[in-house]
Amino acid sequence: MLTHYINTAMHKATYELLEVGTFYSEISHCPGVWANAATLEACRDDLQDTLEG
């Protein structure tokens, strides 16, 4: 059940390439769940780690 929630939330994540060259992502319906990383894949991994935490 928890895995399903995490997967569903990750599909609702938004990603943005910032002017400084890093990626920012967030899940709007999960306040405080965001990530910023040098690559899109790292950003996605960090976002999932934050959500799981």
C-alpha angles and dihedrals in degrees: 000000000000091000090054091052092050093048092048092048092048090054088058094052120118124215130201133185106224125215090250089062100254129114124243124195137177142170106228097205091052107065113213095019106121140124140198123196143153095253134035092240093051089048091052092048092048091048092052091047089052092049092049090050 
